[in-house]
């Protein structure tokens, strides 16, 4: 009886870990996309500011 309960608990733990892994992978994917977008915006802003920066005399 205890072994069966242990097996059930272990299976539950495996399922929960898989769900957490999936959620974290999804979050990482979304954060990576947001970071790529931010990096592109920063790069664009840097290019724009260098174009409009006053020239040194």
N, C-alpha and C positions, 0 to 999 in steps of 0.2 A: 504494500500500500504506500509506504513512504517513497519507494523508488518511483512509482507511477506519478505521485505528486511532484517529486523532484523533476521528472521528465517533462511534466506539464509546465512547471515553472520555468524550466530551461527553454522550452519552446516559446513560451510567452516572451522571455527575455530576448531570444533571437529575433522574433517578429518586431518587437519594439526597437531593437537596435537597427534593424533594416529600415524601419520607418524614419528613424532619426537620421540615418545615413542619407536616405533619399531627400529628406527635408534640407539637410546641410548642403548636399550637392546642388540642389535647386537654388538655394540661397547664394552659393558660390558662383553659379552660372549668372544669376541676375546681377550680383555685385560686379562680376567681371565685365559684363556688358555696360553697366553704368560707369565703371572706371574707364573703359575704352572711350565712351562718349565724353567724359570729363577731360581725359587726356587730349582728345581731338579738339575740344573747345579751348583748352589752355594753349595748345600749339597754335591754333588759329588766332587767339588773342595776342600771343607773343609775336606772331608774324605781322599782325595788323599794327601793333604798337611800334614795332621797329620801322614800319613804313612811314608812320606819322611822327616819329621822334624828330625833334629839331636837330639839324646838323650842327656839329661842333665847329667852331671857327677858330 
